[in-house]
């Protein structure tokens, strides 16, 4: 019972970290895309 709760907490913490990493990467890529579009024009 206690172990299940621990796994659930660790799993959700991992997903939060992964989600933030993905969002940060996507944000960097979209900034790159915007600067490329502006440079082309």
PyMOL Python script that loads the backbone (N, CA, C, O; Angstrom):
from pymol import cmd

cmd.read_pdbstr("""\
ATOM      1  N   UNK A   1       0.843  -1.203   0.000  1.00  0.00           N
ATOM      2  CA  UNK A   1       0.000   0.000   0.000  1.00  0.00           C
ATOM      3  C   UNK A   1       0.879   1.254   0.000  1.00  0.00           C
ATOM      4  O   UNK A   1       0.686   2.160  -0.811  1.00  0.00           O
ATOM      5  N   UNK A   2       1.841   1.292   0.916  1.00  0.00           N
ATOM      6  CA  UNK A   2       2.731   2.456   1.007  1.00  0.00           C
ATOM      7  C   UNK A   2       3.584   2.576  -0.259  1.00  0.00           C
ATOM      8  O   UNK A   2       3.819   3.674  -0.761  1.00  0.00           O
ATOM      9  N   UNK A   3       4.040   1.430  -0.763  1.00  0.00           N
ATOM     10  CA  UNK A   3       4.891   1.437  -1.956  1.00  0.00           C
ATOM     11  C   UNK A   3       4.122   1.970  -3.163  1.00  0.00           C
ATOM     12  O   UNK A   3       4.676   2.716  -3.970  1.00  0.00           O
ATOM     13  N   UNK A   4       2.854   1.592  -3.290  1.00  0.00           N
ATOM     14  CA  UNK A   4       2.032   2.084  -4.398  1.00  0.00           C
ATOM     15  C   UNK A   4       1.933   3.612  -4.371  1.00  0.00           C
ATOM     16  O   UNK A   4       2.021   4.265  -5.411  1.00  0.00           O
ATOM     17  N   UNK A   5       1.750   4.168  -3.186  1.00  0.00           N
ATOM     18  CA  UNK A   5       1.654   5.621  -3.059  1.00  0.00           C
ATOM     19  C   UNK A   5       2.975   6.267  -3.470  1.00  0.00           C
ATOM     20  O   UNK A   5       2.988   7.304  -4.134  1.00  0.00           O
ATOM     21  N   UNK A   6       4.077   5.652  -3.074  1.00  0.00           N
ATOM     22  CA  UNK A   6       5.405   6.172  -3.406  1.00  0.00           C
ATOM     23  C   UNK A   6       5.605   6.162  -4.923  1.00  0.00           C
ATOM     24  O   UNK A   6       6.108   7.130  -5.493  1.00  0.00           O
ATOM     25  N   UNK A   7       5.215   5.079  -5.564  1.00  0.00           N
ATOM     26  CA  UNK A   7       5.355   4.965  -7.022  1.00  0.00           C
ATOM     27  C   UNK A   7       4.491   6.020  -7.714  1.00  0.00           C
ATOM     28  O   UNK A   7       4.916   6.626  -8.698  1.00  0.00           O
ATOM     29  N   UNK A   8       3.288   6.238  -7.203  1.00  0.00           N
ATOM     30  CA  UNK A   8       2.391   7.225  -7.801  1.00  0.00           C
ATOM     31  C   UNK A   8       2.991   8.628  -7.705  1.00  0.00           C
ATOM     32  O   UNK A   8       2.946   9.393  -8.668  1.00  0.00           O
ATOM     33  N   UNK A   9       3.546   8.959  -6.552  1.00  0.00           N
ATOM     34  CA  UNK A   9       4.151  10.289  -6.360  1.00  0.00           C
ATOM     35  C   UNK A   9       5.373  10.447  -7.256  1.00  0.00           C
ATOM     36  O   UNK A   9       5.543  11.481  -7.903  1.00  0.00           O
ATOM     37  N   UNK A  10       6.227   9.419  -7.294  1.00  0.00           N
ATOM     38  CA  UNK A  10       7.431   9.488  -8.122  1.00  0.00           C
ATOM     39  C   UNK A  10       7.046   9.590  -9.598  1.00  0.00           C
ATOM     40  O   UNK A  10       7.668  10.332 -10.358  1.00  0.00           O
ATOM     41  N   UNK A  11       6.018   8.840  -9.996  1.00  0.00           N
ATOM     42  CA  UNK A  11       5.586   8.872 -11.389  1.00  0.00           C
ATOM     43  C   UNK A  11       5.059  10.235 -11.792  1.00  0.00           C
ATOM     44  O   UNK A  11       5.392  10.736 -12.866  1.00  0.00           O
ATOM     45  N   UNK A  12       4.237  10.844 -10.942  1.00  0.00           N
ATOM     46  CA  UNK A  12       3.686  12.151 -11.284  1.00  0.00           C
ATOM     47  C   UNK A  12       4.781  13.209 -11.285  1.00  0.00           C
ATOM     48  O   UNK A  12       4.755  14.121 -12.111  1.00  0.00           O
ATOM     49  N   UNK A  13       5.742  13.102 -10.370  1.00  0.00           N
ATOM     50  CA  UNK A  13       6.855  14.053 -10.345  1.00  0.00           C
ATOM     51  C   UNK A  13       7.661  13.935 -11.642  1.00  0.00           C
ATOM     52  O   UNK A  13       8.065  14.942 -12.223  1.00  0.00           O
ATOM     53  N   UNK A  14       7.886  12.705 -12.085  1.00  0.00           N
ATOM     54  CA  UNK A  14       8.641  12.489 -13.326  1.00  0.00           C
ATOM     55  C   UNK A  14       7.902  13.101 -14.512  1.00  0.00           C
ATOM     56  O   UNK A  14       8.513  13.745 -15.364  1.00  0.00           O
ATOM     57  N   UNK A  15       6.580  12.897 -14.566  1.00  0.00           N
ATOM     58  CA  UNK A  15       5.810  13.443 -15.681  1.00  0.00           C
ATOM     59  C   UNK A  15       5.839  14.963 -15.676  1.00  0.00           C
ATOM     60  O   UNK A  15       5.908  15.582 -16.738  1.00  0.00           O
ATOM     61  N   UNK A  16       5.787  15.581 -14.484  1.00  0.00           N
ATOM     62  CA  UNK A  16       5.827  17.051 -14.392  1.00  0.00           C
ATOM     63  C   UNK A  16       7.160  17.559 -14.946  1.00  0.00           C
ATOM     64  O   UNK A  16       7.203  18.517 -15.718  1.00  0.00           O
ATOM     65  N   UNK A  17       8.249  16.896 -14.533  1.00  0.00           N
ATOM     66  CA  UNK A  17       9.575  17.316 -15.012  1.00  0.00           C
ATOM     67  C   UNK A  17       9.686  17.128 -16.522  1.00  0.00           C
ATOM     68  O   UNK A  17      10.175  18.008 -17.230  1.00  0.00           O
ATOM     69  N   UNK A  18       9.228  15.971 -17.011  1.00  0.00           N
ATOM     70  CA  UNK A  18       9.296  15.696 -18.452  1.00  0.00           C
ATOM     71  C   UNK A  18       8.460  16.723 -19.219  1.00  0.00           C
ATOM     72  O   UNK A  18       8.872  17.207 -20.273  1.00  0.00           O
ATOM     73  N   UNK A  19       7.289  17.047 -18.682  1.00  0.00           N
ATOM     74  CA  UNK A  19       6.394  18.005 -19.327  1.00  0.00           C
ATOM     75  C   UNK A  19       7.063  19.371 -19.430  1.00  0.00           C
ATOM     76  O   UNK A  19       7.018  20.011 -20.481  1.00  0.00           O
ATOM     77  N   UNK A  20       7.686  19.819 -18.331  1.00  0.00           N
ATOM     78  CA  UNK A  20       8.368  21.127 -18.345  1.00  0.00           C
ATOM     79  C   UNK A  20       9.511  21.118 -19.349  1.00  0.00           C
ATOM     80  O   UNK A  20       9.727  22.105 -20.053  1.00  0.00           O
ATOM     81  N   UNK A  21      10.251  20.001 -19.421  1.00  0.00           N
ATOM     82  CA  UNK A  21      11.360  19.905 -20.368  1.00  0.00           C
ATOM     83  C   UNK A  21      10.853  19.997 -21.796  1.00  0.00           C
ATOM     84  O   UNK A  21      11.429  20.705 -22.622  1.00  0.00           O
ATOM     85  N   UNK A  22       9.767  19.275 -22.088  1.00  0.00           N
ATOM     86  CA  UNK A  22       9.193  19.297 -23.439  1.00  0.00           C
ATOM     87  C   UNK A  22       8.706  20.699 -23.786  1.00  0.00           C
ATOM     88  O   UNK A  22       8.928  21.182 -24.897  1.00  0.00           O
ATOM     89  N   UNK A  23       8.040  21.353 -22.829  1.00  0.00           N
ATOM     90  CA  UNK A  23       7.538  22.707 -23.075  1.00  0.00           C
ATOM     91  C   UNK A  23       8.686  23.670 -23.330  1.00  0.00           C
ATOM     92  O   UNK A  23       8.613  24.497 -24.238  1.00  0.00           O
ATOM     93  N   UNK A  24       9.750  23.569 -22.532  1.00  0.00           N
ATOM     94  CA  UNK A  24      10.903  24.463 -22.703  1.00  0.00           C
ATOM     95  C   UNK A  24      11.539  24.237 -24.069  1.00  0.00           C
ATOM     96  O   UNK A  24      11.911  25.195 -24.748  1.00  0.00           O
ATOM     97  N   UNK A  25      11.663  22.979 -24.474  1.00  0.00           N
ATOM     98  CA  UNK A  25      12.254  22.662 -25.779  1.00  0.00           C
ATOM     99  C   UNK A  25      11.375  23.209 -26.895  1.00  0.00           C
ATOM    100  O   UNK A  25      11.877  23.812 -27.844  1.00  0.00           O
ATOM    101  N   UNK A  26      10.068  23.002 -26.788  1.00  0.00           N
ATOM    102  CA  UNK A  26       9.147  23.489 -27.812  1.00  0.00           C
ATOM    103  C   UNK A  26       9.206  25.007 -27.901  1.00  0.00           C
ATOM    104  O   UNK A  26       9.151  25.570 -28.995  1.00  0.00           O
ATOM    105  N   UNK A  27       9.317  25.669 -26.757  1.00  0.00           N
ATOM    106  CA  UNK A  27       9.375  27.127 -26.737  1.00  0.00           C
ATOM    107  C   UNK A  27      10.650  27.596 -27.442  1.00  0.00           C
ATOM    108  O   UNK A  27      10.613  28.544 -28.227  1.00  0.00           O
ATOM    109  N   UNK A  28      11.780  26.932 -27.163  1.00  0.00           N
ATOM    110  CA  UNK A  28      13.040  27.292 -27.821  1.00  0.00           C
ATOM    111  C   UNK A  28      12.911  27.124 -29.321  1.00  0.00           C
ATOM    112  O   UNK A  28      13.345  27.983 -30.088  1.00  0.00           O
ATOM    113  N   UNK A  29      12.308  26.009 -29.744  1.00  0.00           N
ATOM    114  CA  UNK A  29      12.162  25.736 -31.179  1.00  0.00           C
ATOM    115  C   UNK A  29      11.261  26.767 -31.838  1.00  0.00           C
ATOM    116  O   UNK A  29      11.534  27.201 -32.957  1.00  0.00           O
ATOM    117  N   UNK A  30      10.188  27.165 -31.158  1.00  0.00           N
ATOM    118  CA  UNK A  30       9.280  28.133 -31.763  1.00  0.00           C
ATOM    119  C   UNK A  30       9.959  29.500 -31.850  1.00  0.00           C
ATOM    120  O   UNK A  30       9.726  30.249 -32.798  1.00  0.00           O
ATOM    121  N   UNK A  31      10.803  29.829 -30.859  1.00  0.00           N
ATOM    122  CA  UNK A  31      11.543  31.092 -30.942  1.00  0.00           C
ATOM    123  C   UNK A  31      12.501  31.044 -32.127  1.00  0.00           C
ATOM    124  O   UNK A  31      12.624  32.019 -32.868  1.00  0.00           O
ATOM    125  N   UNK A  32      13.177  29.913 -32.305  1.00  0.00           N
ATOM    126  CA  UNK A  32      14.083  29.758 -33.444  1.00  0.00           C
ATOM    127  C   UNK A  32      13.307  29.944 -34.743  1.00  0.00           C
ATOM    128  O   UNK A  32      13.766  30.626 -35.659  1.00  0.00           O
ATOM    129  N   UNK A  33      12.122  29.327 -34.814  1.00  0.00           N
ATOM    130  CA  UNK A  33      11.309  29.433 -36.015  1.00  0.00           C
ATOM    131  C   UNK A  33      10.924  30.872 -36.294  1.00  0.00           C
ATOM    132  O   UNK A  33      10.964  31.305 -37.445  1.00  0.00           O
ATOM    133  N   UNK A  34      10.553  31.623 -35.271  1.00  0.00           N
ATOM    134  CA  UNK A  34      10.153  33.022 -35.455  1.00  0.00           C
ATOM    135  C   UNK A  34      11.336  33.855 -35.932  1.00  0.00           C
ATOM    136  O   UNK A  34      11.189  34.672 -36.841  1.00  0.00           O
ATOM    137  N   UNK A  35      12.501  33.658 -35.333  1.00  0.00           N
ATOM    138  CA  UNK A  35      13.653  34.465 -35.736  1.00  0.00           C
ATOM    139  C   UNK A  35      14.044  34.122 -37.165  1.00  0.00           C
ATOM    140  O   UNK A  35      14.465  35.007 -37.910  1.00  0.00           O
ATOM    141  N   UNK A  36      13.915  32.842 -37.577  1.00  0.00           N
ATOM    142  CA  UNK A  36      14.230  32.479 -38.950  1.00  0.00           C
ATOM    143  C   UNK A  36      13.279  33.137 -39.929  1.00  0.00           C
ATOM    144  O   UNK A  36      13.698  33.614 -40.984  1.00  0.00           O
ATOM    145  N   UNK A  37      11.991  33.165 -39.581  1.00  0.00           N
ATOM    146  CA  UNK A  37      10.992  33.790 -40.458  1.00  0.00           C
ATOM    147  C   UNK A  37      11.291  35.285 -40.581  1.00  0.00           C
ATOM    148  O   UNK A  37      11.243  35.836 -41.681  1.00  0.00           O
ATOM    149  N   UNK A  38      11.595  35.939 -39.472  1.00  0.00           N
ATOM    150  CA  UNK A  38      11.897  37.371 -39.513  1.00  0.00           C
ATOM    151  C   UNK A  38      13.159  37.630 -40.325  1.00  0.00           C
ATOM    152  O   UNK A  38      13.228  38.609 -41.068  1.00  0.00           O
ATOM    153  N   UNK A  39      14.159  36.762 -40.189  1.00  0.00           N
ATOM    154  CA  UNK A  39      15.410  36.931 -40.927  1.00  0.00           C
ATOM    155  C   UNK A  39      15.176  36.768 -42.432  1.00  0.00           C
ATOM    156  O   UNK A  39      15.785  37.464 -43.245  1.00  0.00           O
ATOM    157  N   UNK A  40      14.280  35.834 -42.790  1.00  0.00           N
ATOM    158  CA  UNK A  40      14.010  35.618 -44.203  1.00  0.00           C
ATOM    159  C   UNK A  40      13.336  36.836 -44.833  1.00  0.00           C
ATOM    160  O   UNK A  40      13.627  37.179 -45.978  1.00  0.00           O
ATOM    161  N   UNK A  41      12.453  37.482 -44.109  1.00  0.00           N
ATOM    162  CA  UNK A  41      11.795  38.671 -44.630  1.00  0.00           C
ATOM    163  C   UNK A  41      12.714  39.871 -44.488  1.00  0.00           C
ATOM    164  O   UNK A  41      12.343  40.980 -44.871  1.00  0.00           O
TER     165      UNK A  41
END
""", "prot")
cmd.dss("prot")
cmd.show_as("cartoon", "prot")
cmd.util.cbc("prot")
cmd.orient("prot")
